[in-house]
Amino acid sequence: MTSKEIIQKARAEGRALLTETESKALIRESGIAVTDTQLAHSMSEAVSISNRMGYPVVLKIASKDITHKSDAGGVKVGLMTPEEVEKAYEEIFTSVAQKYPAAALQGVTVQKAARPGVEVIIGMFTDAQFGPVLMFGLGGIWVEILKDVSFRIVPLTKKDVASLIREIKGFPLLEGRRGQKASDIGSLEGALLNLSAFVEKYPEIKEIDLNPIFVYEEGYVAVDARIILSGA
């Protein structure tokens, strides 16, 4: 499905929160690199997908009613065998059923585990006065603890994205310190420009959260994506 078709489908169903697979499909269309993610409706399908992708894999609960999957016990990482996938599948559904008994569950998403890198976040929200605003900062757990982020109003220029990245306090982590190689800052600039153009194209999008994004010496990949539509 195209981004337009996914948005239309969600609106027809009266929901604002897109699933992870839907969100990643949109983000991929914007030109931003994301991990391959497939939906499994059963334990056997989760094992089959994992075998095709190759281990290690990550399992996440798939539900249109659950925004923060980790808080629900709905995420299992570093799974190395079919047996571990089966156990993780059972544990996810047990935990989610206890914490969100009324949630509609579609199954789990399966994705190949990405190798670690410098963790950053790219986000977007719609300001009542200024419209779409892009955010960049240190990602993972650090975004909540350090709140080291910067903002720019859409549309962004090359000069905007360069300053957006460099004004966070954690920028030296991207430059490389104490023997670590510098991250591919140019690819991050490209990702921000792509997202700026994408949200201009789709004003129906209210919020975007790409966290974490692993940045490498060459390239990057977004391992999680969340999109919320307006007016639903």
N, CA and C atoms as a LAMMPS dump frame, in Angstrom:
ITEM: TIMESTEP
0
ITEM: NUMBER OF ATOMS
696
ITEM: BOX BOUNDS ff ff ff
-5.0000000000000000e+02 5.0000000000000000e+02
-5.0000000000000000e+02 5.0000000000000000e+02
-5.0000000000000000e+02 5.0000000000000000e+02
ITEM: ATOMS id mol type element x y z
1 1 1 N 0.837 -1.203 0
2 1 2 C 0 0 0
3 1 3 C 0.873 1.255 0
4 2 1 N 0.412 2.291 -0.667
5 2 2 C 1.119 3.566 -0.651
6 2 3 C 0.817 4.302 0.647
7 3 1 N 1.574 5.352 0.923
8 3 2 C 1.334 6.156 2.122
9 3 3 C -0.081 6.718 2.123
10 4 1 N -0.528 7.204 0.97
11 4 2 C -1.868 7.768 0.869
12 4 3 C -2.928 6.725 1.193
13 5 1 N -2.737 5.51 0.687
14 5 2 C -3.7 4.436 0.937
15 5 3 C -3.714 4.032 2.4
16 6 1 N -2.549 3.995 3.033
17 6 2 C -2.471 3.648 4.458
18 6 3 C -3.195 4.692 5.298
19 7 1 N -2.974 5.96 4.999
20 7 2 C -3.639 7.04 5.729
21 7 3 C -5.149 6.968 5.532
22 8 1 N -5.585 6.734 4.305
23 8 2 C -7.017 6.63 4.032
24 8 3 C -7.639 5.457 4.773
25 9 1 N -6.949 4.343 4.842
26 9 2 C -7.442 3.159 5.548
27 9 3 C -7.614 3.448 7.033
28 10 1 N -6.613 4.105 7.633
29 10 2 C -6.69 4.429 9.051
30 10 3 C -7.836 5.389 9.334
31 11 1 N -8.014 6.369 8.485
32 11 2 C -9.113 7.323 8.663
33 11 3 C -10.467 6.625 8.54
34 12 1 N -10.57 5.699 7.589
35 12 2 C -11.826 4.971 7.407
36 12 3 C -12.16 4.138 8.64
37 13 1 N -11.128 3.682 9.349
38 13 2 C -11.325 2.895 10.562
39 13 3 C -11.465 3.776 11.798
40 14 1 N -11.36 5.092 11.613
41 14 2 C -11.541 6.028 12.714
42 14 3 C -10.429 6.026 13.738
43 15 1 N -9.212 5.725 13.315
44 15 2 C -8.095 5.698 14.262
45 15 3 C -7.002 6.688 13.853
46 16 1 N -6.307 7.189 14.873
47 16 2 C -5.223 8.14 14.648
48 16 3 C -3.861 7.467 14.67
49 17 1 N -3.72 6.431 15.503
50 17 2 C -2.426 5.765 15.67
51 17 3 C -2.217 4.715 14.59
52 18 1 N -1.148 4.862 13.812
53 18 2 C -0.793 3.853 12.832
54 18 3 C -0.007 2.731 13.504
55 19 1 N -0.122 1.529 12.963
56 19 2 C 0.665 0.423 13.484
57 19 3 C 2.137 0.622 13.125
58 20 1 N 2.995 -0.177 13.73
59 20 2 C 4.423 -0.048 13.442
60 20 3 C 4.714 -0.358 11.979
61 21 1 N 4.089 -1.4 11.438
62 21 2 C 4.331 -1.742 10.037
63 21 3 C 3.82 -0.644 9.111
64 22 1 N 2.677 -0.054 9.443
65 22 2 C 2.153 1.059 8.646
66 22 3 C 3.076 2.271 8.744
67 23 1 N 3.506 2.575 9.972
68 23 2 C 4.388 3.728 10.184
69 23 3 C 5.691 3.573 9.416
70 24 1 N 6.262 2.37 9.467
71 24 2 C 7.532 2.148 8.775
72 24 3 C 7.363 2.194 7.259
73 25 1 N 6.202 1.773 6.782
74 25 2 C 5.954 1.865 5.342
75 25 3 C 5.957 3.319 4.891
76 26 1 N 5.332 4.2 5.689
77 26 2 C 5.332 5.625 5.365
78 26 3 C 6.736 6.204 5.436
79 27 1 N 7.454 5.871 6.509
80 27 2 C 8.794 6.415 6.709
81 27 3 C 9.73 5.939 5.598
82 28 1 N 9.588 4.689 5.185
83 28 2 C 10.412 4.167 4.102
84 28 3 C 10.138 4.928 2.81
85 29 1 N 8.856 5.246 2.572
86 29 2 C 8.498 5.989 1.365
87 29 3 C 9.086 7.399 1.385
88 30 1 N 9.314 7.937 2.575
89 30 2 C 9.892 9.277 2.679
90 30 3 C 11.374 9.288 2.311
91 31 1 N 11.981 8.105 2.242
92 31 2 C 13.402 8.032 1.912
93 31 3 C 14.288 7.804 3.11
94 32 1 N 13.686 7.525 4.272
95 32 2 C 14.451 7.263 5.49
96 32 3 C 14.598 5.753 5.666
97 33 1 N 15.801 5.309 5.998
98 33 2 C 16.077 3.88 6.15
99 33 3 C 15.453 3.346 7.439
100 34 1 N 14.698 2.252 7.334
101 34 2 C 14.089 1.597 8.501
102 34 3 C 14.377 0.102 8.422
103 35 1 N 14.297 -0.568 9.566
104 35 2 C 14.492 -2.009 9.598
105 35 3 C 13.302 -2.709 8.949
106 36 1 N 13.585 -3.814 8.28
107 36 2 C 12.52 -4.631 7.702
108 36 3 C 11.672 -5.194 8.835
109 37 1 N 10.373 -4.964 8.78
110 37 2 C 9.461 -5.386 9.841
111 37 3 C 8.256 -6.073 9.218
112 38 1 N 7.952 -7.284 9.719
113 38 2 C 6.824 -8.049 9.188
114 38 3 C 5.882 -8.447 10.317
115 39 1 N 4.6 -8.505 9.992
116 39 2 C 3.574 -8.835 10.978
117 39 3 C 3.326 -10.337 10.994
118 40 1 N 3.35 -10.914 12.199
119 40 2 C 3.034 -12.326 12.394
120 40 3 C 1.753 -12.439 13.218
121 41 1 N 0.784 -13.213 12.72
122 41 2 C -0.494 -13.35 13.407
123 41 3 C -0.53 -14.531 14.363
124 42 1 N 0.522 -15.336 14.374
125 42 2 C 0.562 -16.512 15.235
126 42 3 C 1.998 -16.805 15.637
127 43 1 N 2.149 -17.693 16.629
128 43 2 C 3.482 -18.072 17.069
129 43 3 C 4.249 -18.757 15.952
130 44 1 N 3.588 -19.672 15.246
131 44 2 C 4.28 -20.395 14.171
132 44 3 C 4.716 -19.452 13.053
133 45 1 N 3.884 -18.442 12.763
134 45 2 C 4.256 -17.476 11.737
135 45 3 C 5.429 -16.621 12.198
136 46 1 N 5.475 -16.287 13.495
137 46 2 C 6.591 -15.513 14.039
138 46 3 C 7.895 -16.289 13.899
139 47 1 N 7.844 -17.6 14.158
140 47 2 C 9.031 -18.441 14.016
141 47 3 C 9.44 -18.531 12.552
142 48 1 N 8.462 -18.709 11.66
143 48 2 C 8.757 -18.816 10.237
144 48 3 C 9.417 -17.553 9.696
145 49 1 N 8.884 -16.389 10.078
146 49 2 C 9.464 -15.119 9.637
147 49 3 C 10.878 -14.954 10.196
148 50 1 N 11.059 -15.312 11.461
149 50 2 C 12.378 -15.198 12.097
150 50 3 C 13.401 -16.059 11.373
151 51 1 N 12.988 -17.279 11.008
152 51 2 C 13.905 -18.172 10.285
153 51 3 C 14.31 -17.588 8.938
154 52 1 N 13.366 -16.95 8.256
155 52 2 C 13.681 -16.353 6.953
156 52 3 C 14.592 -15.144 7.099
157 53 1 N 14.332 -14.313 8.127
158 53 2 C 15.133 -13.101 8.326
159 53 3 C 16.54 -13.436 8.784
160 54 1 N 16.64 -14.444 9.637
161 54 2 C 17.918 -14.755 10.264
162 54 3 C 18.022 -14.109 11.638
163 55 1 N 18.659 -14.81 12.55
164 55 2 C 18.747 -14.347 13.934
165 55 3 C 19.976 -13.468 14.137
166 56 1 N 19.963 -12.63 15.177
167 56 2 C 18.92 -12.406 16.18
168 56 3 C 17.769 -11.542 15.648
169 57 1 N 16.599 -11.687 16.289
170 57 2 C 15.425 -10.921 15.9
171 57 3 C 14.824 -10.228 17.112
172 58 1 N 13.9 -9.315 16.824
173 58 2 C 13.17 -8.578 17.862
174 58 3 C 11.681 -8.798 17.631
175 59 1 N 10.946 -9.074 18.708
176 59 2 C 9.49 -9.204 18.65
177 59 3 C 8.85 -8.041 19.395
178 60 1 N 7.779 -7.48 18.816
179 60 2 C 7.031 -6.398 19.453
180 60 3 C 5.545 -6.657 19.288
181 61 1 N 4.782 -6.344 20.313
182 61 2 C 3.338 -6.505 20.215
183 61 3 C 2.78 -5.596 19.121
184 62 1 N 1.811 -6.106 18.38
185 62 2 C 1.154 -5.317 17.333
186 62 3 C -0.279 -5.049 17.767
187 63 1 N -0.553 -3.803 18.109
188 63 2 C -1.888 -3.421 18.557
189 63 3 C -2.144 -1.964 18.225
190 64 1 N -3.343 -1.698 17.734
191 64 2 C -3.727 -0.329 17.43
192 64 3 C -4.094 0.443 18.695
193 65 1 N -4.159 -0.268 19.835
194 65 2 C -4.582 0.351 21.093
195 65 3 C -3.429 0.62 22.044
196 66 1 N -2.206 0.189 21.692
197 66 2 C -1.064 0.324 22.6
198 66 3 C -0.008 1.213 21.96
199 67 1 N 0.239 2.356 22.568
200 67 2 C 1.216 3.302 22.042
201 67 3 C 2.629 2.964 22.485
202 68 1 N 2.807 2.697 23.78
203 68 2 C 4.14 2.436 24.326
204 68 3 C 4.281 0.938 24.593
205 69 1 N 4.859 0.242 23.641
206 69 2 C 4.927 -1.218 23.689
207 69 3 C 5.805 -1.732 24.821
208 70 1 N 6.916 -1.033 25.092
209 70 2 C 7.829 -1.495 26.14
210 70 3 C 7.161 -1.461 27.505
211 71 1 N 6.386 -0.419 27.782
212 71 2 C 5.712 -0.295 29.072
213 71 3 C 4.715 -1.428 29.298
214 72 1 N 4.227 -2.006 28.196
215 72 2 C 3.251 -3.095 28.3
216 72 3 C 3.926 -4.46 28.39
217 73 1 N 5.258 -4.474 28.387
218 73 2 C 5.961 -5.755 28.348
219 73 3 C 5.861 -6.396 26.986
220 74 1 N 5.665 -5.565 25.97
221 74 2 C 5.408 -6.068 24.634
222 74 3 C 6.592 -6.074 23.708
223 75 1 N 7.819 -6.029 24.24
224 75 2 C 9.022 -6.025 23.399
225 75 3 C 10.03 -7.041 23.938
226 76 1 N 10.544 -7.875 23.046
227 76 2 C 11.588 -8.838 23.395
228 76 3 C 12.698 -8.724 22.352
229 77 1 N 13.922 -8.547 22.819
230 77 2 C 15.051 -8.315 21.904
231 77 3 C 16.08 -9.438 22.012
232 78 1 N 16.939 -9.5 20.999
233 78 2 C 18.063 -10.429 21.04
234 78 3 C 17.683 -11.891 21.018
235 79 1 N 16.605 -12.243 20.327
236 79 2 C 16.151 -13.639 20.278
237 79 3 C 16.985 -14.395 19.248
238 80 1 N 17.578 -15.533 19.686
239 80 2 C 18.582 -16.202 18.871
240 80 3 C 18.121 -17.515 18.261
241 81 1 N 17.014 -18.078 18.732
242 81 2 C 16.569 -19.387 18.256
243 81 3 C 15.049 -19.416 18.127
244 82 1 N 14.507 -20.412 17.386
245 82 2 C 13.054 -20.559 17.315
246 82 3 C 12.425 -20.75 18.693
247 83 1 N 13.119 -21.467 19.571
248 83 2 C 12.588 -21.697 20.915
249 83 3 C 12.474 -20.387 21.694
250 84 1 N 13.452 -19.518 21.533
251 84 2 C 13.393 -18.228 22.212
252 84 3 C 12.27 -17.359 21.648
253 85 1 N 12.019 -17.466 20.352
254 85 2 C 10.914 -16.725 19.739
255 85 3 C 9.581 -17.213 20.293
256 86 1 N 9.41 -18.524 20.412
257 86 2 C 8.177 -19.079 20.959
258 86 3 C 7.953 -18.623 22.399
259 87 1 N 8.999 -18.687 23.212
260 87 2 C 8.889 -18.251 24.607
261 87 3 C 8.567 -16.773 24.697
262 88 1 N 9.24 -15.949 23.876
263 88 2 C 9.006 -14.504 23.882
264 88 3 C 7.581 -14.182 23.456
265 89 1 N 7.076 -14.906 22.47
266 89 2 C 5.704 -14.699 21.994
267 89 3 C 4.715 -14.919 23.13
268 90 1 N 4.872 -16.007 23.858
269 90 2 C 3.977 -16.305 24.981
270 90 3 C 4.081 -15.243 26.066
271 91 1 N 5.301 -14.844 26.402
272 91 2 C 5.504 -13.855 27.462
273 91 3 C 4.912 -12.505 27.086
274 92 1 N 5.039 -12.117 25.832
275 92 2 C 4.481 -10.843 25.376
276 92 3 C 2.97 -10.829 25.547
277 93 1 N 2.308 -11.879 25.076
278 93 2 C 0.852 -11.907 25.14
279 93 3 C 0.35 -12.009 26.578
280 94 1 N 1.08 -12.714 27.438
281 94 2 C 0.697 -12.801 28.848
282 94 3 C 0.79 -11.441 29.521
283 95 1 N 1.901 -10.746 29.279
284 95 2 C 2.11 -9.438 29.896
285 95 3 C 1.098 -8.413 29.404
286 96 1 N 0.886 -8.357 28.103
287 96 2 C -0.026 -7.372 27.527
288 96 3 C -1.46 -7.629 27.973
289 97 1 N -1.849 -8.897 28.061
290 97 2 C -3.204 -9.235 28.497
291 97 3 C -3.465 -8.778 29.926
292 98 1 N -2.427 -8.806 30.753
293 98 2 C -2.567 -8.368 32.142
294 98 3 C -2.652 -6.848 32.252
295 99 1 N -1.855 -6.155 31.454
296 99 2 C -1.78 -4.698 31.577
297 99 3 C -2.796 -3.968 30.703
298 100 1 N -3.158 -4.569 29.576
299 100 2 C -4.129 -3.944 28.67
300 100 3 C -5.169 -4.985 28.241
301 101 1 N -6.009 -5.427 29.173
302 101 2 C -6.951 -6.511 28.869
303 101 3 C -7.955 -6.186 27.776
304 102 1 N -8.235 -4.898 27.552
305 102 2 C -9.232 -4.518 26.549
306 102 3 C -8.617 -4.242 25.179
307 103 1 N -7.296 -4.308 25.066
308 103 2 C -6.632 -3.968 23.805
309 103 3 C -6.87 -5.04 22.755
310 104 1 N -7.084 -4.598 21.522
311 104 2 C -7.194 -5.526 20.398
312 104 3 C -5.787 -5.838 19.901
313 105 1 N -5.452 -7.112 19.849
314 105 2 C -4.102 -7.528 19.489
315 105 3 C -4.106 -8.19 18.117
316 106 1 N -3.223 -7.702 17.226
317 106 2 C -3.14 -8.259 15.881
318 106 3 C -2.085 -9.365 15.76
319 107 1 N -1.203 -9.458 16.737
320 107 2 C -0.106 -10.412 16.69
321 107 3 C 1.169 -9.737 17.152
322 108 1 N 2.279 -10.062 16.53
323 108 2 C 3.557 -9.415 16.845
324 108 3 C 4.25 -9.017 15.555
325 109 1 N 5.073 -7.991 15.642
326 109 2 C 5.951 -7.67 14.527
327 109 3 C 7.302 -8.33 14.776
328 110 1 N 7.903 -8.781 13.688
329 110 2 C 9.224 -9.415 13.749
330 110 3 C 10.177 -8.574 12.915
331 111 1 N 11.323 -8.244 13.496
332 111 2 C 12.323 -7.503 12.741
333 111 3 C 13.705 -8.007 13.078
334 112 1 N 14.587 -7.936 12.098
335 112 2 C 15.979 -8.335 12.316
336 112 3 C 16.625 -7.329 13.258
337 113 1 N 17.323 -7.834 14.263
338 113 2 C 17.992 -6.952 15.221
339 113 3 C 19.066 -6.141 14.503
340 114 1 N 19.071 -4.84 14.747
341 114 2 C 20.073 -3.956 14.14
342 114 3 C 21.302 -3.881 15.043
343 115 1 N 22.468 -3.768 14.43
344 115 2 C 23.675 -3.629 15.245
345 115 3 C 23.673 -2.266 15.928
346 116 1 N 24.223 -2.19 17.133
347 116 2 C 24.209 -0.942 17.892
348 116 3 C 24.977 0.177 17.188
349 117 1 N 24.565 1.394 17.455
350 117 2 C 25.246 2.585 16.963
351 117 3 C 24.942 3.727 17.908
352 118 1 N 25.339 4.919 17.555
353 118 2 C 24.961 6.092 18.356
354 118 3 C 23.455 6.288 18.204
355 119 1 N 22.76 6.402 19.331
356 119 2 C 21.3 6.478 19.3
357 119 3 C 20.831 7.933 19.257
358 120 1 N 20.037 8.238 18.232
359 120 2 C 19.447 9.569 18.12
360 120 3 C 17.949 9.425 17.891
361 121 1 N 17.247 10.529 18.018
362 121 2 C 15.82 10.57 17.767
363 121 3 C 15.529 11.651 16.737
364 122 1 N 14.627 11.356 15.834
365 122 2 C 14.069 12.361 14.929
366 122 3 C 12.561 12.328 15.121
367 123 1 N 11.978 13.468 15.368
368 123 2 C 10.545 13.532 15.604
369 123 3 C 9.901 14.702 14.901
370 124 1 N 8.591 14.706 14.906
371 124 2 C 7.822 15.806 14.327
372 124 3 C 6.532 15.951 15.108
373 125 1 N 6.135 17.173 15.365
374 125 2 C 4.832 17.437 15.962
375 125 3 C 4.252 18.679 15.297
376 126 1 N 2.946 18.834 15.425
377 126 2 C 2.263 19.963 14.8
378 126 3 C 1.947 21.014 15.845
379 127 1 N 2.552 22.172 15.708
380 127 2 C 2.313 23.287 16.619
381 127 3 C 1.095 24.081 16.134
382 128 1 N 0.254 24.494 17.076
383 128 2 C -0.978 25.2 16.714
384 128 3 C -0.695 26.505 15.976
385 129 1 N 0.436 27.147 16.279
386 129 2 C 0.753 28.436 15.672
387 129 3 C 1.682 28.3 14.467
388 130 1 N 2.706 27.445 14.581
389 130 2 C 3.743 27.388 13.556
390 130 3 C 3.581 26.228 12.577
391 131 1 N 2.703 25.289 12.867
392 131 2 C 2.544 24.142 11.989
393 131 3 C 3.568 23.06 12.287
394 132 1 N 3.992 22.263 11.289
395 132 2 C 4.923 21.156 11.529
396 132 3 C 6.279 21.644 12.038
397 133 1 N 6.763 20.975 13.078
398 133 2 C 8.066 21.279 13.662
399 133 3 C 8.853 19.973 13.76
400 134 1 N 10.105 19.98 13.286
401 134 2 C 10.965 18.803 13.391
402 134 3 C 11.855 18.907 14.619
403 135 1 N 12.129 17.742 15.209
404 135 2 C 12.964 17.66 16.403
405 135 3 C 14.108 16.69 16.15
406 136 1 N 15.268 16.993 16.708
407 136 2 C 16.416 16.095 16.634
408 136 3 C 17.116 16.096 17.98
409 137 1 N 17.623 14.934 18.399
410 137 2 C 18.359 14.889 19.659
411 137 3 C 18.94 13.513 19.911
412 138 1 N 19.539 13.355 21.08
413 138 2 C 20.011 12.037 21.488
414 138 3 C 18.8 11.156 21.731
415 139 1 N 18.892 9.89 21.296
416 139 2 C 17.731 9.025 21.347
417 139 3 C 17.799 7.97 22.426
418 140 1 N 16.946 6.939 22.273
419 140 2 C 16.86 5.891 23.282
420 140 3 C 16.317 6.447 24.581
421 141 1 N 16.821 5.94 25.691
422 141 2 C 16.368 6.41 27.009
423 141 3 C 16.864 7.825 27.29
424 142 1 N 17.892 8.262 26.564
425 142 2 C 18.493 9.565 26.861
426 142 3 C 17.57 10.733 26.527
427 143 1 N 16.646 10.529 25.613
428 143 2 C 15.774 11.639 25.237
429 143 3 C 14.896 12.059 26.413
430 144 1 N 14.494 11.105 27.25
431 144 2 C 13.663 11.435 28.404
432 144 3 C 14.495 11.904 29.586
433 145 1 N 15.711 11.369 29.708
434 145 2 C 16.544 11.718 30.857
435 145 3 C 17.254 13.059 30.651
436 146 1 N 17.887 13.221 29.484
437 146 2 C 18.681 14.416 29.234
438 146 3 C 17.899 15.524 28.538
439 147 1 N 16.861 15.127 27.786
440 147 2 C 16.068 16.107 27.019
441 147 3 C 16.964 17.014 26.174
442 148 1 N 17.968 16.376 25.547
443 148 2 C 18.928 17.102 24.718
444 148 3 C 18.422 17.114 23.277
445 149 1 N 17.539 18.061 22.97
446 149 2 C 16.907 18.114 21.654
447 149 3 C 16.903 19.543 21.125
448 150 1 N 16.744 19.655 19.808
449 150 2 C 16.613 20.969 19.174
450 150 3 C 15.476 20.903 18.166
451 151 1 N 14.986 22.073 17.742
452 151 2 C 13.775 22.138 16.934
453 151 3 C 13.946 23.114 15.766
454 152 1 N 13.237 22.834 14.659
455 152 2 C 13.158 23.751 13.542
456 152 3 C 11.766 23.641 12.904
457 153 1 N 11.28 24.756 12.392
458 153 2 C 9.984 24.795 11.722
459 153 3 C 10.138 24.335 10.276
460 154 1 N 9.22 23.487 9.833
461 154 2 C 9.192 23.01 8.45
462 154 3 C 8.727 24.131 7.525
463 155 1 N 9.301 24.276 6.313
464 155 2 C 10.299 23.404 5.678
465 155 3 C 11.717 23.733 6.108
466 156 1 N 12.58 22.708 6.093
467 156 2 C 13.968 22.873 6.479
468 156 3 C 14.867 22.982 5.245
469 157 1 N 15.903 23.794 5.382
470 157 2 C 16.932 23.907 4.354
471 157 3 C 18.16 23.114 4.791
472 158 1 N 19.148 22.998 3.909
473 158 2 C 20.39 22.316 4.275
474 158 3 C 21.073 23.013 5.444
475 159 1 N 20.998 24.33 5.465
476 159 2 C 21.585 25.089 6.57
477 159 3 C 20.841 24.795 7.874
478 160 1 N 19.517 24.664 7.773
479 160 2 C 18.716 24.371 8.969
480 160 3 C 19.106 23.038 9.587
481 161 1 N 19.199 21.99 8.765
482 161 2 C 19.467 20.665 9.325
483 161 3 C 20.888 20.573 9.875
484 162 1 N 21.819 21.288 9.253
485 162 2 C 23.191 21.287 9.753
486 162 3 C 23.257 21.892 11.149
487 163 1 N 22.569 22.998 11.354
488 163 2 C 22.581 23.632 12.675
489 163 3 C 21.727 22.864 13.672
490 164 1 N 20.643 22.255 13.205
491 164 2 C 19.762 21.467 14.075
492 164 3 C 20.533 20.344 14.749
493 165 1 N 21.362 19.658 13.981
494 165 2 C 22.142 18.544 14.516
495 165 3 C 23.255 19.031 15.43
496 166 1 N 23.924 20.087 15.033
497 166 2 C 25.13 20.522 15.742
498 166 3 C 24.862 21.314 17.009
499 167 1 N 23.642 21.768 17.225
500 167 2 C 23.41 22.579 18.418
501 167 3 C 23.037 21.758 19.654
502 168 1 N 22.823 20.443 19.52
503 168 2 C 22.568 19.656 20.727
504 168 3 C 23.873 19.486 21.503
505 169 1 N 23.765 19.359 22.806
506 169 2 C 24.95 19.229 23.647
507 169 3 C 25.685 17.922 23.389
508 170 1 N 24.955 16.902 22.95
509 170 2 C 25.569 15.597 22.719
510 170 3 C 26.198 15.439 21.345
511 171 1 N 26.307 16.516 20.574
512 171 2 C 26.875 16.419 19.227
513 171 3 C 28.265 15.796 19.207
514 172 1 N 29.133 16.033 20.218
515 172 2 C 30.451 15.388 20.203
516 172 3 C 30.387 13.867 20.112
517 173 1 N 29.29 13.252 20.565
518 173 2 C 29.155 11.804 20.437
519 173 3 C 29.095 11.383 18.967
520 174 1 N 28.513 12.237 18.154
521 174 2 C 28.427 11.952 16.725
522 174 3 C 29.754 12.209 16.016
523 175 1 N 30.542 13.112 16.556
524 175 2 C 31.843 13.414 15.962
525 175 3 C 32.863 12.32 16.21
526 176 1 N 32.621 11.524 17.259
527 176 2 C 33.565 10.465 17.603
528 176 3 C 34.489 10.912 18.717
529 177 1 N 34.532 10.151 19.786
530 177 2 C 35.357 10.499 20.935
531 177 3 C 36.022 9.246 21.498
532 178 1 N 37.244 9.401 22.014
533 178 2 C 37.97 8.347 22.717
534 178 3 C 38.029 7.053 21.921
535 179 1 N 38.492 7.165 20.7
536 179 2 C 38.701 5.991 19.887
537 179 3 C 37.517 5.571 19.051
538 180 1 N 36.349 6.129 19.307
539 180 2 C 35.182 5.786 18.498
540 180 3 C 35.192 6.591 17.202
541 181 1 N 34.778 5.954 16.114
542 181 2 C 34.771 6.619 14.825
543 181 3 C 33.59 7.577 14.714
544 182 1 N 33.76 8.6 13.907
545 182 2 C 32.702 9.591 13.71
546 182 3 C 31.512 8.962 12.997
547 183 1 N 30.321 9.431 13.345
548 183 2 C 29.089 8.956 12.723
549 183 3 C 28.859 9.66 11.39
550 184 1 N 28.001 9.069 10.58
551 184 2 C 27.688 9.598 9.261
552 184 3 C 26.68 10.748 9.396
553 185 1 N 27.173 11.915 9.702
554 185 2 C 26.313 13.075 9.929
555 185 3 C 25.613 13.492 8.64
556 186 1 N 26.291 13.335 7.514
557 186 2 C 25.685 13.692 6.236
558 186 3 C 24.414 12.912 5.954
559 187 1 N 24.39 11.626 6.326
560 187 2 C 23.187 10.826 6.092
561 187 3 C 22.043 11.286 6.998
562 188 1 N 22.363 11.742 8.198
563 188 2 C 21.336 12.277 9.097
564 188 3 C 20.733 13.562 8.538
565 189 1 N 21.596 14.4 7.969
566 189 2 C 21.098 15.626 7.345
567 189 3 C 20.134 15.295 6.212
568 190 1 N 20.482 14.28 5.438
569 190 2 C 19.594 13.858 4.362
570 190 3 C 18.271 13.337 4.877
571 191 1 N 18.31 12.595 5.991
572 191 2 C 17.086 12.062 6.581
573 191 3 C 16.164 13.182 7.037
574 192 1 N 16.725 14.21 7.648
575 192 2 C 15.917 15.341 8.122
576 192 3 C 15.302 16.102 6.959
577 193 1 N 16.052 16.286 5.889
578 193 2 C 15.504 16.955 4.705
579 193 3 C 14.375 16.126 4.082
580 194 1 N 14.565 14.81 4.041
581 194 2 C 13.532 13.93 3.505
582 194 3 C 12.255 14.016 4.334
583 195 1 N 12.418 14.001 5.657
584 195 2 C 11.238 14.047 6.522
585 195 3 C 10.531 15.387 6.42
586 196 1 N 11.291 16.459 6.281
587 196 2 C 10.696 17.786 6.127
588 196 3 C 9.809 17.829 4.88
589 197 1 N 10.321 17.303 3.775
590 197 2 C 9.544 17.282 2.538
591 197 3 C 8.334 16.368 2.665
592 198 1 N 8.492 15.278 3.396
593 198 2 C 7.417 14.295 3.541
594 198 3 C 6.236 14.866 4.327
595 199 1 N 6.509 15.554 5.429
596 199 2 C 5.399 16.083 6.232
597 199 3 C 4.702 17.246 5.525
598 200 1 N 5.418 17.936 4.655
599 200 2 C 4.752 18.94 3.824
600 200 3 C 3.785 18.291 2.847
601 201 1 N 4.172 17.131 2.36
602 201 2 C 3.341 16.406 1.384
603 201 3 C 2.103 15.816 2.041
604 202 1 N 2.217 15.429 3.319
605 202 2 C 1.108 14.786 4.017
606 202 3 C 0.738 15.577 5.278
607 203 1 N -0.035 16.644 5.133
608 203 2 C -0.426 17.454 6.292
609 203 3 C -1.349 16.711 7.269
610 204 1 N -1.843 15.532 6.863
611 204 2 C -2.682 14.739 7.75
612 204 3 C -1.896 14.175 8.932
613 205 1 N -0.563 14.147 8.811
614 205 2 C 0.278 13.59 9.866
615 205 3 C 0.461 14.617 10.976
616 206 1 N 0.101 14.222 12.184
617 206 2 C 0.186 15.114 13.343
618 206 3 C 1.496 14.943 14.105
619 207 1 N 1.935 13.691 14.269
620 207 2 C 3.155 13.421 15.033
621 207 3 C 3.932 12.281 14.392
622 208 1 N 5.25 12.353 14.5
623 208 2 C 6.143 11.272 14.082
624 208 3 C 7.205 11.096 15.164
625 209 1 N 7.488 9.836 15.483
626 209 2 C 8.514 9.536 16.479
627 209 3 C 9.38 8.407 15.944
628 210 1 N 10.627 8.707 15.612
629 210 2 C 11.591 7.712 15.161
630 210 3 C 12.657 7.587 16.239
631 211 1 N 12.501 6.574 17.084
632 211 2 C 13.383 6.453 18.248
633 211 3 C 13.446 5 18.72
634 212 1 N 14.66 4.424 18.745
635 212 2 C 15.92 5.068 18.38
636 212 3 C 16.249 4.898 16.895
637 213 1 N 17.127 5.769 16.441
638 213 2 C 17.807 5.618 15.16
639 213 3 C 19.26 5.313 15.48
640 214 1 N 19.777 4.202 14.966
641 214 2 C 21.183 3.866 15.154
642 214 3 C 21.991 4.489 14.022
643 215 1 N 22.948 5.319 14.387
644 215 2 C 23.805 5.977 13.401
645 215 3 C 25.166 5.297 13.391
646 216 1 N 25.659 5.003 12.19
647 216 2 C 26.923 4.286 12.04
648 216 3 C 27.968 5.163 11.362
649 217 1 N 29.149 4.588 11.195
650 217 2 C 30.203 5.298 10.469
651 217 3 C 29.744 5.588 9.047
652 218 1 N 28.957 4.651 8.506
653 218 2 C 28.335 4.852 7.201
654 218 3 C 26.852 4.505 7.313
655 219 1 N 26.006 5.507 7.169
656 219 2 C 24.575 5.271 7.176
657 219 3 C 23.956 5.238 8.564
658 220 1 N 22.691 4.852 8.584
659 220 2 C 21.89 4.809 9.809
660 220 3 C 20.697 3.907 9.548
661 221 1 N 19.943 3.579 10.593
662 221 2 C 18.681 2.861 10.413
663 221 3 C 17.755 3.185 11.587
664 222 1 N 16.49 3.437 11.271
665 222 2 C 15.475 3.656 12.31
666 222 3 C 14.887 2.306 12.674
667 223 1 N 14.945 1.945 13.952
668 223 2 C 14.474 0.622 14.37
669 223 3 C 13.051 0.663 14.921
670 224 1 N 12.538 1.839 15.204
671 224 2 C 11.159 1.936 15.661
672 224 3 C 10.542 3.209 15.062
673 225 1 N 9.251 3.147 14.799
674 225 2 C 8.566 4.286 14.187
675 225 3 C 7.137 4.35 14.693
676 226 1 N 6.692 5.557 15.007
677 226 2 C 5.308 5.765 15.456
678 226 3 C 4.769 7.014 14.767
679 227 1 N 3.59 6.892 14.163
680 227 2 C 2.959 8.017 13.482
681 227 3 C 1.53 8.167 13.983
682 228 1 N 1.139 9.407 14.268
683 228 2 C -0.213 9.732 14.691
684 228 3 C -0.808 10.72 13.713
685 229 1 N -2.02 10.443 13.266
686 229 2 C -2.706 11.321 12.336
687 229 3 C -3.553 12.331 13.089
688 230 1 N -3.864 13.428 12.44
689 230 2 C -4.711 14.46 13.045
690 230 3 C -6.171 14.184 12.718
691 231 1 N -7.045 14.702 13.563
692 231 2 C -8.467 14.699 13.269
693 231 3 C -9.176 13.381 13.362
694 232 1 N -8.551 12.355 13.972
695 232 2 C -9.212 11.049 14.099
696 232 3 C -9.647 10.837 15.53
